[in-house]
Amino acid sequence: MSIANVERIKSIENLDNLHTRVVDLNNLTFDGQYDFIISTVVLMFLRLKPSRADCQYATCTKPGGYKPDCGGDGYR
């Protein structure tokens, strides 16, 4: 799904509190805390170790928020 499709769906569904952006995940740093972080079928393509990306998810997800658990058996 392209970012244009996501933006179109956000507009149709009036999801004003949903923020999206396209970034280079190899150089990503999070600039806040989030209720929900999702990234599907991308961690395997990173040039860095996935544990660093997972660490970013863990430290930037608000207490009680949701983040993907990228264990060896998939997302839980």
N, C-alpha and C positions, 0 to 999 in steps of 0.2 A: 504494500500500500504506500503510495507516495505521500509526501507531506501535504501536497495540494489536496488530496482526498481527505486526509485527516482534518485539515482546516475547513473544508467544505462541510464535513460531518459536524464539527464543532459549531459552525454557524447555524446549520439546520436544527441542531439539538439545543441551541442556546447554552453551550457549555463555556460560559465566560470565565469560569475559574479553572479551566484546563489550559495549561501552558505547554506549548510544544516548541522544539527547536531542533535544527539539524546541526550536529557538531562532529568533529573528528574525535572519536572515542579514545584514540591513542594519546591525545593531549588534553582530555577532559579533566577539568577540576570543577567540583560543585561549589556553588556560591551561596548556599543556603541550606535549609532543611525542608524536606518534602514529605507529604503524607503517603505518597505512592510513587515508586520508581519502577518502570518496566522497560526491559530491553530484551527483545526476542531474536534469536538466531543471529547474534552478532558477536558474542564474547569469543567464539572460536576463531574469528577473523582478526582479532587484535594482535598487534605485534608485541604487546607487553604481556606479562604474566596475568592471567585472569584473576588471580588472587588480589592484585592491586585494584582492579576495577571493582571487585566484590567488596573490598575494603572501603572504597569510595561510597558504594551503595550503603554499606552498613553505617558509616559515620554520618551520612547526610539524610538518612531516613529518620523522621521524627519518632520519638518514643511512642510505641503503639501503632506506628505506620507499617506499611507493607513493602517488602523488597523481594526480588527473586532469590531463591536459594538454588544456586547452580551446582548442585551435587552431581556426582557421577551418573546418577540414574535420572537426570533431567530436573526440571523445575518442580519444587514441592510447595 
